[in-house]
Amino acid sequence: MKYQKLLSEFEGQLETLESGNGDILFKAEKGIALVEKCIRKLQKQIVGQDFETQADEIYFFKHVKPQIFSKLIYYIRLFSIESKRPRGKDVAQVKYLQQQIDKLQTFFNDNLEFYNYYRRGAMSMDEQYFVRGNRDLRMPLESFHFLIDDQFSTCQDGTVATIMAYDMLIVYLRKEVDDLNNNMEPTKNTAMEKPSKLFWTGSKTDLIELLYALHTSKSINGGTVDIKEMASHFEYFYNVDLGNYYHTFIDIRSRKSSRTRFLERLIEMLNQRMESLEE
């Protein structure tokens, strides 16, 4: 599609920003500027243009635009939360961050009907929700100026973007809370005696997909180990820095097809190996 090149460039710029140095407020400010620039370019490509089919229009406003617009909501809310974050004791910060999480979760409760529709992957109301010209009174909270243009918005694409943004924010805030709580706990000596000689040579995203699969299966310590401890073990054992694996998991969840592509590839390759041994 005509906007794919623009989206690829945007994703690369955002990845560079997230992996670079700088405090969180700098990243949020820079992120806002990047997203606004991308949205304006995307808006020029879409406004006044007809999609080839209604299915294409629904896909754009249900999946493509929210993927970008959610980043704007995310960075604006992140900047607001972090700029007001108390700089005192860890206990005060945990209390503040938890309050922010509760506020974000209130949005899901206030939009429960649509939230459940979107989460279960329903499609019966897509023509009403994601086709231009079908307006209703249930406008999303994030009524930025981009939503004024009826040619670049539908009645619920902003709500999808807000759901995605708040998912990312809650993940970020919970990680911050976990880090602060760990700082308040006595230091545990979890280092291994000898460094591992193994190196992960696949993609970090693949390893994170495997990490979450193992954690979800409760195959390690009967499911009592937390994701952070497992991630630290993987990083040490395979000599790899997983970076912000919480955010990567959000990206994995946002895949439009085959969200478990690495696990599926493992199954396929193992089956091929066993079949070759039987020949």
VENTASUL-V238079 format. One record per backbone hydrogen bond with DSSP energy under -1.0 kcal/mol. NH is the residue of the N-H (numbers start at 1). CO is the residue of the C=O. Records with the same first field share a line. If there is no record, write none. Layout:
BEGIN
NH=CO  CO
END
This chain:
BEGIN
4=1
7=3
8=4
9=5
10=6
11=7
12=8
13=9
14=10
15=11
16=12
17=13
18=14
19=15
27=23
28=24
29=25
30=26
31=27
32=28
33=29
34=30
35=31
36=32
37=33
38=34
39=35
40=36
41=37
42=38
43=39
44=40
45=41
46=42
47=43
49=46
57=53
58=54
59=55
60=56
61=57
62=58
63=59
64=59
65=60
67=63
68=64
69=65
70=66
71=68
73=69
74=70
75=71
76=72
77=73
78=74
79=75
80=76
81=77
82=78
83=79
93=89
94=90
95=91
96=92
97=93
98=94
99=95
100=96
101=97
102=98
103=99
104=100
105=101
106=102
109=105
110=106
111=107
112=109
115=111
116=112
117=113
118=114
119=115
120=116
121=118
122=117
126=123
129=125
130=126
134=131
135=133
139=137
143=141
144=142
147=144
148=145
152=149
156=129
160=156
161=157
162=158
163=159
164=160
165=161
166=162
167=163
168=164
169=165
170=166
171=167
172=168
173=169
174=170
175=171
176=172
177=173
178=174
179=175
180=176
181=177
182=178
183=179
184=180
190=188
200=238
207=203
208=204
209=205
210=206
211=207
212=208
213=209
214=210
215=211
216=212
217=213
219=214
223=220
224=221
230=226
231=227
232=228
233=229
234=230
235=231
236=232
237=233
238=234
240=235
245=243
248=244
249=245
250=246
251=247
252=248
253=249
254=250
255=252
261=258
264=260
265=261
266=262
267=263
268=264
269=265
270=266
271=267
272=268
273=269
274=270
275=271
276=272
277=273
END
